Amino acid sequence: MRTAVEYGLHDPEDSMEIACAAAETAGASVQALSSTWSLYTPQDAAAVASALFIQLRHGADALTELTRSVGRIIERGEAELRAPAGPGQPANLADALAALRTVSETIHGLVDRHGSTTVRALHAAPGTAPLPGSAHETVVAVAALLTEQSSLAVTLNRRHPDGAYEDADDGFGWAATSRSPATTRSTASTEGTASGRSTGSRTGGSNPTAPPSSAPGRP
């Protein structure tokens, strides 16, 4: 979308494609918000409301520009503007242009009256959801939920003592943690055992995949 705008929108094909893309985006917003966990806090709702009000304002501006575009078609002599239809008659081009202007003005008025106050109220509303403050807290919270929902025994293995964890907050969701001496000894013991098995397989013992020294029936 941004690339198309930067490249330039000049012909009817561009106008129709962008309008259709905007309609699909609006429909996707409805689908996203219909999820049970679409939002966590009133502040999330404030951000979405702000975007939707801006979308409404742009939609109203688009209706105004659509009215002007039809006016340019009329000025070029490629359409005829007649008097508005009378009672009981089907709407004509003049009625359509009047309706476009009325809808645009109505949307602008609603957004101007309710947009800012609604967003501020949502943003100021207190939220009670216990949100984790780091990746470590997120993992602990998920483990706690699994413990509550599981019918089996769940054991949480701690790889560092309490207070030894430091959140590096590097933006990638995981931070470095310091390992306790017990964990270090356990790791070293495991590595030593694995090293011993590997050395033994190289220095001694039989190789089950090696061919026998002599085939049956041969001297």
C-alpha positions in Angstrom: 0.0 0.0 0.0 2.7 2.5 1.0 4.7 1.6 -2.1 1.7 2.2 -4.3 1.1 5.6 -2.7 4.8 6.6 -3.1 4.9 5.4 -6.7 1.8 7.5 -7.5 -1.9 6.9 -8.0 -3.3 8.6 -11.2 -5.7 6.5 -13.2 -9.1 4.7 -12.6 -7.5 1.4 -12.1 -5.4 2.7 -9.3 -8.5 4.3 -7.7 -10.5 1.1 -7.8 -7.8 -1.2 -6.6 -6.9 1.0 -3.6 -10.6 1.4 -2.7 -11.0 -2.4 -2.9 -7.9 -3.0 -0.8 -9.2 -0.5 1.8 -12.5 -2.4 2.0 -10.6 -5.7 2.5 -8.5 -4.1 5.3 -11.6 -2.9 7.0 -13.1 -6.4 6.8 -9.9 -7.9 8.2 -10.1 -5.5 11.2 -13.6 -6.9 12.0 -12.3 -10.4 11.8 -9.3 -9.6 14.1 -11.5 -7.9 16.7 -14.0 -10.8 16.8 -11.4 -13.1 18.4 -11.9 -13.9 22.1 -8.4 -12.6 23.0 -8.2 -9.8 20.4 -7.4 -7.2 23.1 -5.9 -7.5 26.6 -6.4 -4.0 28.1 -8.5 -0.9 27.6 -5.3 0.8 26.4 -5.2 -1.8 23.5 -8.8 -0.7 22.7 -7.8 2.9 22.7 -5.1 2.3 20.1 -7.5 0.4 17.9 -10.3 3.0 18.4 -7.8 5.8 17.4 -6.9 3.9 14.2 -10.6 3.2 13.3 -11.6 6.9 13.9 -8.8 7.9 11.5 -10.0 5.3 9.1 -13.5 6.8 9.3 -12.1 10.3 8.7 -10.2 9.1 5.7 -13.3 7.4 4.4 -15.2 10.6 4.7 -12.5 12.5 2.8 -12.6 9.8 0.2 -16.3 10.3 -0.3 -15.7 14.0 -0.7 -13.0 13.4 -3.3 -15.3 10.9 -5.1 -17.8 13.7 -5.4 -15.2 16.0 -6.9 -14.1 13.3 -9.3 -17.6 12.8 -10.6 -17.8 16.6 -11.0 -14.7 16.6 -13.2 -16.3 13.8 -15.3 -19.3 16.1 -15.8 -17.1 19.1 -16.6 -15.4 17.0 -19.3 -18.8 16.4 -20.9 -18.6 12.7 -20.2 -21.7 12.6 -18.0 -24.9 14.7 -17.9 -26.0 16.3 -14.6 -29.8 16.6 -14.5 -32.0 18.0 -11.8 -32.6 15.9 -8.7 -35.3 13.3 -9.1 -38.7 14.1 -7.8 -40.9 12.1 -5.3 -41.5 8.6 -6.5 -38.7 8.7 -9.1 -35.5 6.7 -9.0 -32.4 8.6 -7.8 -30.2 10.0 -10.5 -26.6 11.4 -10.6 -27.5 14.7 -8.8 -29.1 12.7 -6.0 -26.0 10.5 -5.7 -23.7 13.5 -5.4 -25.9 15.0 -2.8 -25.9 11.7 -0.8 -22.1 11.5 -1.0 -21.7 15.0 0.4 -24.3 14.3 3.2 -22.6 11.1 4.3 -19.2 12.6 4.3 -20.3 15.6 6.4 -22.1 13.3 8.8 -19.1 11.1 9.4 -16.9 14.1 9.9 -19.3 15.5 12.5 -19.5 12.2 14.4 -15.7 11.7 14.5 -15.2 15.3 15.6 -17.7 15.0 18.4 -16.8 11.5 19.7 -13.3 10.5 18.4 -11.0 12.2 20.8 -13.2 11.8 23.9 -13.7 8.1 23.3 -10.0 7.4 22.8 -9.0 9.3 25.9 -11.7 7.5 28.0 -10.5 4.1 26.8 -6.8 5.0 27.5 -7.6 6.3 31.0 -9.7 3.2 32.0 -7.8 1.0 34.5 -7.0 -2.5 33.5 -6.9 -5.4 35.9 -5.2 -8.0 33.7 -2.0 -9.3 35.2 0.4 -8.7 32.3 4.0 -10.0 32.5 6.8 -7.4 32.4 9.5 -9.6 30.7 10.0 -12.8 28.8 10.9 -14.6 32.0 7.7 -13.6 33.6 5.8 -14.7 30.5 7.3 -18.2 30.6 6.5 -18.5 34.4 2.9 -17.4 33.8 2.4 -19.9 31.0 3.9 -22.6 33.1 1.5 -21.7 35.9 -1.5 -21.9 33.6 -0.3 -25.3 32.3 0.0 -26.5 35.9 -3.6 -25.4 36.6 -5.0 -27.0 33.5 -3.1 -30.2 33.5 -4.3 -33.3 35.3 -0.7 -34.7 35.6 2.0 -33.6 37.9 4.0 -30.7 36.6 7.5 -29.9 37.9 9.1 -26.6 37.2 12.9 -27.0 36.9 14.8 -24.0 38.0 18.2 -23.5 36.3 19.2 -20.6 38.4 18.6 -19.5 42.0 16.1 -16.9 42.9 17.5 -13.4 42.3 20.2 -14.6 39.9 18.1 -13.8 36.7 18.8 -10.6 34.9 16.6 -9.4 32.0 18.9 -8.0 29.4 15.9 -6.5 27.5 17.6 -6.9 24.1 14.4 -6.8 22.2 14.5 -10.4 21.1 12.3 -11.9 23.8 15.1 -13.9 25.6 17.8 -12.6 28.0 20.9 -14.2 29.3 20.7 -15.9 32.7 23.4 -16.9 35.1 23.5 -20.6 35.9 23.8 -21.9 39.5 26.9 -23.9 40.5 24.8 -27.1 40.8 23.6 -26.7 37.2 27.2 -26.1 36.1 28.5 -29.3 37.9 25.6 -31.3 36.4 26.4 -30.1 32.9 30.1 -30.7 33.3 29.4 -34.2 34.6 27.1 -35.0 31.7 29.6 -33.7 29.2 32.4 -35.7 30.9 30.3 -38.9 30.7 29.4 -38.2 27.0 33.1 -37.6 26.3 34.1 -40.9 28.0 31.6 -42.9 25.9 32.8 -41.2 22.8 36.5 -42.0 23.7 35.7 -45.6 24.5 34.0 -46.1 21.2 37.1 -44.9 19.4 39.7 -46.8 21.5 38.2 -50.1 22.2 35.2 -52.4 21.8 33.8 -54.1 18.8 32.3 -52.3 15.8 29.0 -54.1 14.8 29.1 -52.5 11.4 32.6 -53.6 10.5 33.0 -56.6 8.2 34.4 -59.9 9.6 38.0 -60.7 9.1 37.1 -63.7 6.9 34.0 -64.6 5.1 32.3 -68.1 5.7 33.7 -70.8 3.5 37.0 -69.1 2.9 40.4 -69.8 4.5 
